[in-house]
Amino acid sequence: MSEEKNLPTLAVLGGTGKEGPGLALRWAYAGYPVIIGSRQLERAQAAAAEINQALGDERVSGLENGEAARRADICVLTVVQAAHQAALESLKDDLQGKILVDATARVDFRDPRPPDPPSAARRSQDILGPGVKVVAAFQNVPAHILKKNLGQKLASTVLVCADDQEAGAAVMRLAEGAGMQAYFAGGLDNALVVEGLTSLLISINKYYGVKTASIGITGLPVKDAA
């Protein structure tokens, strides 16, 4: 397990679902201070306790979403698509001055189709305003692989979309810290295509009877994950 190296504090908002706890676990293992956020304090604390038990350490805390956002340097939104707009509106003041990573893919598992524009991340930027740097990432990462093989690289590539390239680079470092390859893929409007890839992955999973189909990029230099 890595030691903390002056790393930014991360808040995983809506972090009690499928993807949030896995991301939190990998970042905490890599040494990041992590806060699990939830609308219900008790759920956040329970999720944090479960991660700490898996790590054998007290690296993760649980707080209500707003308090978690205020205490973090970078926030990661992992709510279900139905809660996306309400979560953003309720957290608008708490997120000012932060980087917000939007992991939302507006795809229905039962009928996977590409979503309509604009991208979820563009909607987030419009709601939150210029005081928040929104970055789209992690929409295509299978939740089932995140809690496995801690400390090892994952066969999953993260496509990062951001209007602010510096914020995008910060999120690429987070992906690499969690053991994934990460590549910059353009501005927030391009995130609509990344969301749509999720519909393809769901369809592939269904056809082949798996839960771990992922994205890979070829033709570029392979980077070592942090």
N, C-alpha and C positions, 0 to 999 in steps of 0.2 A: 504494500500500500504506500502510495506516495505521500510525502510530507507537504504541508502548505508552503508555497513559495511566493507570498505576496500576491496571491491570485484574487481576482474579483469575487465578491459575494454574489451568489446566484439565487434567484427566487423562481421556483417552478410553480406557477400560478395555475390553480385547478389541477394540482399535482397529485391527486389521489385516484386518478383513472388508470388507463392501461399504459400509456406511454410515459407520463410524468415520473412515476416512481423509478422506472428503469433508467431514464436519463439522470435523475437525481442520484441514484446509486452509483452510476459510472463516474459522474463528476466528483462525488464525495470520495470515492476510491482514489481518484486522481489527485485529491488534495484540495479541491475547491470547497470553501465554506458554502453550504447549501441550506436554503430554507424551503420547506414545502408549504405552499399556500393553499387554502381552501376557504369556501364560504363558511364552513363549520370548523371552528377551532379544534374540536375533539377529533375530527377526521384527519386534520393536518397533523396533529400530535401523534395519532396512532400510526399514520403512514411513516412519519419520521422515526418513530420508535422501531418499526419493523426494519427499516433500512439500517439503523444503528445496530440492531441486533445482528443483521447479516454481516456488517463490517466489523463488529466487535469493538466499536468505538463510538464516541458521541460527536459525530461530525455534522449531523443534520438536525435541524430544529423545525418545529411546526407552528405556524402562525395563521391568523386570518389573512385572506388575500391582500387587503389593503396595507396592513402592517408589514407583511412580507415584502411587498413591492417597495415600500418606503425604505426598508433596511438594505435593499439589494443594490448592486451596481448594474447588473444585467438581469432582466426578467424574461422568463420563457413561458408563453401562454400555451397550455395543453388542454384546454377545455374542449368539450364536444361542440360540433358546429352549431347546434341549436342554442347554446349558451354564449356564443361568440360575441354578438353585439352587446348583449346585456352586461357581460363581463367587462368589456372595454369601456362602456359608458360609466360603469360603477367605479372603475379604477383610473379614470382619466386624470384626475388631480394627483393621484399617488404615483403615476408613471412619468410625470414631467421631469425632464432632465435625464431620463434613463434610455438605455437600449432595450427595446422590446422585441424578442424573438417570437414570431407568430408561427406555430407549428400546425395551424389549421389546414385540413384538406376537406373541402366541402363535397364529400362523396358518400353516397349511401351504400353501405355494404350489401344491402339486399338487391339493389339495382344500380351497380356502379357505372356512372357516366361522368364525363368531364363537366365541371361546373360552368355556369355562365359568368362572364366578366361583370365587374372587375374582380381581381384576385382578392382573397381574404385579407392579405397583407395590405393591399391598397385601401381597402375599406378601413382597416385598422388605422392607417396613417391619416385618412380623412377624418376619422372620429377623434383621434388623439391630438392632431395638430402638429405643427412644426417643432414643438418642444420635446417630442419623443422621436427617437430614431428607430423606425420599424425595420426589421429584417425578417425575411421569410426563410425558414429552414426546418429540417427534420420531418417534413410531411410524408416522406417515403420510407422512413426507417421502420422496419417491422418491430412492434413492441415486444414480440416473443424472444428476440435475440438479445435484448438489452441487459437482462439480468444474468446472462450466461457468460462464461469465460472472461471474468473480470481481469483486467490487466493485459488482455490480449487484443489484437486488432480484430475488428469486425469486417465481414465482407459486405459492407454497405457504404455507399457513397452519398454524401449530403450535398445537395445543390442549394447554394446560398444566393438569395436575391435581395438587393438593397439599393436604394437610391443613394445612400451614403456609403461609399466604398470602405471608409475607415471602420464604420460600424460592421459592415459585412466581413471585414478581415478579423475583427474581434470574435465574431460568431464562428468563423472558420476555425479559429484556434480552439474554441469550445468543442467543436465537433472532433477535432484531432485529439484533444485531451481525453475525449470519451472513446478513442480508439477507432474513429472512422475517417475515411478520406473525405475531404471537403473541397469544393470548387466554386468559384464565383460564377454566377450564371446570369448576370445582368440586373436590371432594375426591378422594382416591385411589380410592375405589370407582367414581367416574365414569370412571376410566381404562379400565374394562372395555369401555365403549361405544367409546372411542377405539381400543382394540385391534380391536374388531369392525369398525370402519370400514376397517381394513386389508384385511379379507376382501372388502369391496365394491370397493375400489380394485384389488385383484388381479384380481377378476372383470371389472371394466371394462377393465383393461389387456389381458386375454386376448381379450375380445370385439372390441375395437377395434384389436388388434395394435400396442399402444404399451407404453411402460414408464414413463410420466411422469404418469399420472393423479394428481391431488392434491386436497386439501380447500380450500375457500374459505368464508369467513363473510361474509354480507351483513347490512345493517341496523344496523351499528355504525360509529362514526367510524373512518375509515382512518387508521392511524398511520404516520408516516414511519419506515422501517427505519433503524437506526443505521448 
